Amino acid sequence: MAKITLEFDGMDAVHEARTALDGTNWKNSMWALDQKLRSTTKHGISVLATNKEASDIEVEVAEKYREVIREILESYSLNMYVEYV
């Protein structure tokens, strides 16, 4: 099993440490957002109201936001679909 050690010096590094430790939470949050938008684009379920059919405009906007999310993640060399073993 691989082991990674992160070291942060001083109290000023608390923010950097928290950011490093929250990586999985950020990934899971982006995944959840993408899945909400996917429900709209694939199944026509409104993001705004549970059990309501999405309008054509809402589907288009959800599709565009999924593209934007992927572009942003790619620009940071991130991929929410990659599982590290």
C-alpha positions as CSV (number, residue, x, y, z in Angstrom):
1,M,0.0,0.0,0.0
2,A,1.3,3.4,-1.0
3,K,1.8,6.1,1.7
4,I,1.8,9.9,1.1
5,T,2.9,12.3,3.7
6,L,1.8,16.0,3.5
7,E,3.6,18.5,5.7
8,F,2.5,22.0,6.4
9,D,4.5,24.5,8.5
10,G,2.8,26.9,11.0
11,M,-0.7,28.0,11.5
12,D,-0.7,30.0,8.3
13,A,-0.8,26.6,6.5
14,V,-4.2,25.6,7.9
15,H,-6.0,26.7,4.8
16,E,-3.7,24.8,2.5
17,A,-4.0,21.7,4.7
18,R,-7.8,21.9,4.7
19,T,-7.8,22.3,0.9
20,A,-5.5,19.2,0.5
21,L,-7.7,17.1,2.8
22,D,-11.0,18.2,1.1
23,G,-10.1,17.0,-2.4
24,T,-12.4,14.0,-2.2
25,N,-15.3,16.1,-1.0
26,W,-14.8,18.5,-3.9
27,K,-14.7,15.7,-6.4
28,N,-17.8,14.1,-4.9
29,S,-19.6,17.5,-4.9
30,M,-18.8,18.0,-8.6
31,W,-20.0,14.4,-9.3
32,A,-23.3,15.1,-7.5
33,L,-23.8,18.3,-9.5
34,D,-23.0,16.5,-12.8
35,Q,-25.5,13.7,-11.9
36,K,-28.3,16.2,-11.2
37,L,-27.6,17.8,-14.6
38,R,-27.5,14.4,-16.2
39,S,-30.9,13.6,-14.8
40,T,-32.2,16.6,-16.7
41,T,-30.4,15.9,-20.0
42,K,-31.0,12.1,-20.0
43,H,-34.3,11.7,-18.2
44,G,-35.9,15.1,-18.6
45,I,-36.2,15.6,-14.8
46,S,-36.1,19.2,-13.6
47,V,-33.2,20.3,-11.4
48,L,-35.4,23.0,-9.9
49,A,-38.3,20.9,-8.8
50,T,-38.4,17.2,-7.8
51,N,-40.7,15.0,-9.9
52,K,-41.3,17.8,-12.5
53,E,-40.6,17.5,-16.2
54,A,-37.8,19.7,-17.4
55,S,-38.5,22.3,-20.1
56,D,-36.6,22.2,-23.4
57,I,-34.7,25.3,-22.3
58,E,-33.8,23.7,-19.0
59,V,-32.4,20.6,-20.8
60,E,-30.3,22.8,-23.1
61,V,-28.9,24.8,-20.2
62,A,-28.2,21.6,-18.2
63,E,-26.3,20.1,-21.2
64,K,-24.3,23.3,-21.6
65,Y,-23.4,23.4,-17.9
66,R,-22.2,19.8,-18.1
67,E,-19.9,20.8,-20.9
68,V,-18.6,23.9,-19.0
69,I,-17.9,21.7,-15.9
70,R,-15.9,19.3,-18.0
71,E,-14.0,22.2,-19.7
72,I,-13.1,23.7,-16.3
73,L,-12.0,20.4,-14.9
74,E,-9.9,19.6,-18.0
75,S,-8.2,23.1,-17.7
76,Y,-7.0,22.0,-14.2
77,S,-6.1,18.5,-15.4
78,L,-8.9,17.0,-13.4
79,N,-11.3,14.2,-14.3
80,M,-14.1,13.2,-11.9
81,Y,-14.5,9.8,-13.7
82,V,-11.0,8.5,-13.0
83,E,-10.6,6.1,-10.1
84,Y,-7.2,5.9,-8.6
85,V,-6.0,2.4,-7.6
